[in-house]
Amino acid sequence: MKTIIVGGGIMGLSTAWGLAREGHEVDLFEQGPLPNPLASSVDQHRLIRHPYGDHAGYARMIDEAFAAWDLLWGDLGQRFYAPTGTLALNGNGANWAERSATVLAGIGRSMTEIPVGDLPRRFPLLDTKGVERAFWLDTGGVLFAQDIVAGLVRHLSGQPRVRLHANTAVRDVDLERGSVTTATGAKHTADTVVVAAGAWLPRLLPTLAGRVVPSRQIVIYFDLPDDQRAAWAKGPMVIEKTGDVGLYLVPPAEGRGMKIGDHEFSRAGDPDAPREASEGEMRPLLERCRSLLKGFERWRIEQLKVCFYSVTDDERFVVEKHGARGWVMSPCSGHGFKFGAVMGLELARTIAGGRDAAAHAKWAAGLVGDGPT
Ligand SMILES: Cc1cc2nc3c(=O)[nH]c(=O)nc-3n(C[C@H](O)[C@H](O)[C@H](O)COP(=O)(O)OP(=O)(O)OC[C@H]3O[C@@H](n4cnc5c(N)ncnc54)[C@H](O)[C@@H]3O)c2cc1C
């Protein structure tokens, strides 16, 4: 059985990995180099965590996600993950952390509530005034995203039945007949075509443009003062919403950078436009950093990085069969990477095993607790 995959981000590469593990043939087309630094998946790190607000389906799926990463570490011969634990903070009427704790308690994975008065002692690098509720979970951590993508590219390059076509843009897909046409006019056919084109998806499939919207996002990398670097390297991930801007903080585990971003979708921008950002755009986030992070006046901005992802209204993943031979694979809304390995493995199983497409789409949308059957 042969599959064509359009897109060499974590979703396309993981699906290729899943298919190759089962002995199937794959042609993967990527418009840029492999890895492509413009892809959503190519950044130093991405977070994985159990707390998921009201989304019980995704909270349950985290254990499947960890199991799939472990399988990948085995195949790559290296683990690209650092556990950090998860600290979730709420205040000023926001209640994402509490809702997450309620959902997790319902599925048997309780978060520990930390009395607000204990926060200064337990997390001395945070200024927690304004925090009304705080929750802790030992699980969760940092996936070294660009190392994972590079590791997958290396691994797949050595698989006899996988062909990776870097710098080969696909101009047109026919999901009914199972074919793609590249920008140079070459036509390729297969039993199945998977479109895993990230923020570029609506370009290839304009009928999805209303549902899957590219969103320009900015993250900030910081250079930390010497007296804080070692402490933050052992610090937790922080998911915080106590004011107008909610932020997430990725600690600089194992020599990676210290990164902070916000949870607001821009729902605008062109992934092919120049990627420049100014500090002005980040002002509300920087203000929040100033009040939450002790000694922030001594932090230096190292890099403002512009990144694109695709967003749906309900933030659920779109992994659906389209046409007789096509799959659209868009598990994003800014939270897809953590599920990359499990999304790829499961889609490979559904394609190769003829599992029910509707059940698969429902599982990927986080609407059931267990894997597709
Ligand atoms: C700022 C930011 C922070 C994030 N934080 C987290 C996090 O903490 N945890 C988490 O789980 N997720 C997070 N995400 C989301 C996660 O990174 C994405 O969900 C995931 O990387 C999407 O992978 P993908 O393979 O679908 O897309 P991409 O990685 O963008 O890959 C798509 C690929 O398709 C290629 N392509 C597109 N069109 C064509 C074409 N016509 N022909 C050939 N190739 C084509 C592109 O060049 C690209 O390489 C974050 C995303 C961003 C931007």
PDBQT file of the ligand as one rigid body, heavy atoms in Angstrom, charges set to zero:
ROOT
HETATM    1  C1  LIG A 401       3.879  29.748  18.997  1.00  0.00    +0.000 C 
HETATM    2  C2  LIG A 401       3.388  28.332  19.037  1.00  0.00    +0.000 A 
HETATM    3  C3  LIG A 401       3.364  27.649  20.236  1.00  0.00    +0.000 A 
HETATM    4  C4  LIG A 401       2.866  26.356  20.294  1.00  0.00    +0.000 A 
HETATM    5  N1  LIG A 401       2.895  25.679  21.475  1.00  0.00    +0.000 NA
HETATM    6  C5  LIG A 401       2.481  24.399  21.536  1.00  0.00    +0.000 A 
HETATM    7  C6  LIG A 401       2.618  23.653  22.734  1.00  0.00    +0.000 A 
HETATM    8  O1  LIG A 401       3.159  24.143  23.733  1.00  0.00    +0.000 OA
HETATM    9  N2  LIG A 401       2.164  22.385  22.742  1.00  0.00    +0.000 N 
HETATM   10  C7  LIG A 401       1.582  21.807  21.653  1.00  0.00    +0.000 A 
HETATM   11  O2  LIG A 401       1.165  20.665  21.749  1.00  0.00    +0.000 OA
HETATM   12  N3  LIG A 401       1.477  22.479  20.479  1.00  0.00    +0.000 NA
HETATM   13  C8  LIG A 401       1.914  23.757  20.405  1.00  0.00    +0.000 A 
HETATM   14  N4  LIG A 401       1.839  24.446  19.229  1.00  0.00    +0.000 N 
HETATM   15  C9  LIG A 401       1.160  23.833  18.070  1.00  0.00    +0.000 C 
HETATM   16  C10 LIG A 401       2.046  22.875  17.304  1.00  0.00    +0.000 C 
HETATM   17  O3  LIG A 401       3.308  23.434  17.065  1.00  0.00    +0.000 OA
HETATM   18  C11 LIG A 401       1.330  22.535  16.009  1.00  0.00    +0.000 C 
HETATM   19  O4  LIG A 401       0.052  22.021  16.337  1.00  0.00    +0.000 OA
HETATM   20  C12 LIG A 401       2.050  21.473  15.185  1.00  0.00    +0.000 C 
HETATM   21  O5  LIG A 401       3.417  21.758  15.077  1.00  0.00    +0.000 OA
HETATM   22  C13 LIG A 401       1.399  21.401  13.797  1.00  0.00    +0.000 C 
HETATM   23  O6  LIG A 401       2.129  20.488  13.015  1.00  0.00    +0.000 OA
HETATM   24  P1  LIG A 401       1.779  20.278  11.474  1.00  0.00    +0.000 P 
HETATM   25  O7  LIG A 401       2.651  19.174  10.995  1.00  0.00    +0.000 OA
HETATM   26  O8  LIG A 401       0.308  20.152  11.311  1.00  0.00    +0.000 OA
HETATM   27  O9  LIG A 401       2.129  21.678  10.778  1.00  0.00    +0.000 OA
HETATM   28  P2  LIG A 401       3.582  22.256  10.329  1.00  0.00    +0.000 P 
HETATM   29  O10 LIG A 401       4.618  21.921  11.323  1.00  0.00    +0.000 OA
HETATM   30  O11 LIG A 401       3.400  23.687   9.997  1.00  0.00    +0.000 OA
HETATM   31  O12 LIG A 401       3.886  21.428   9.030  1.00  0.00    +0.000 OA
HETATM   32  C14 LIG A 401       3.217  21.630   7.817  1.00  0.00    +0.000 C 
HETATM   33  C15 LIG A 401       4.237  21.483   6.704  1.00  0.00    +0.000 C 
HETATM   34  O13 LIG A 401       3.552  21.419   5.466  1.00  0.00    +0.000 OA
HETATM   35  C16 LIG A 401       4.356  22.058   4.491  1.00  0.00    +0.000 C 
HETATM   36  N5  LIG A 401       3.516  22.426   3.358  1.00  0.00    +0.000 N 
HETATM   37  C17 LIG A 401       2.467  23.284   3.373  1.00  0.00    +0.000 A 
HETATM   38  N6  LIG A 401       1.924  23.389   2.154  1.00  0.00    +0.000 NA
HETATM   39  C18 LIG A 401       2.643  22.572   1.337  1.00  0.00    +0.000 A 
HETATM   40  C19 LIG A 401       2.554  22.262  -0.047  1.00  0.00    +0.000 A 
HETATM   41  N7  LIG A 401       1.625  22.804  -0.835  1.00  0.00    +0.000 N 
HETATM   42  N8  LIG A 401       3.455  21.392  -0.551  1.00  0.00    +0.000 NA
HETATM   43  C20 LIG A 401       4.399  20.813   0.234  1.00  0.00    +0.000 A 
HETATM   44  N9  LIG A 401       4.528  21.102   1.560  1.00  0.00    +0.000 NA
HETATM   45  C21 LIG A 401       3.646  21.960   2.101  1.00  0.00    +0.000 A 
HETATM   46  C22 LIG A 401       4.905  23.263   5.258  1.00  0.00    +0.000 C 
HETATM   47  O14 LIG A 401       6.033  23.806   4.639  1.00  0.00    +0.000 OA
HETATM   48  C23 LIG A 401       5.194  22.663   6.617  1.00  0.00    +0.000 C 
HETATM   49  O15 LIG A 401       6.529  22.203   6.724  1.00  0.00    +0.000 OA
HETATM   50  C24 LIG A 401       2.368  25.735  19.126  1.00  0.00    +0.000 A 
HETATM   51  C25 LIG A 401       2.425  26.412  17.905  1.00  0.00    +0.000 A 
HETATM   52  C26 LIG A 401       2.947  27.690  17.849  1.00  0.00    +0.000 A 
HETATM   53  C27 LIG A 401       3.009  28.371  16.517  1.00  0.00    +0.000 C 
ENDROOT
TORSDOF 0
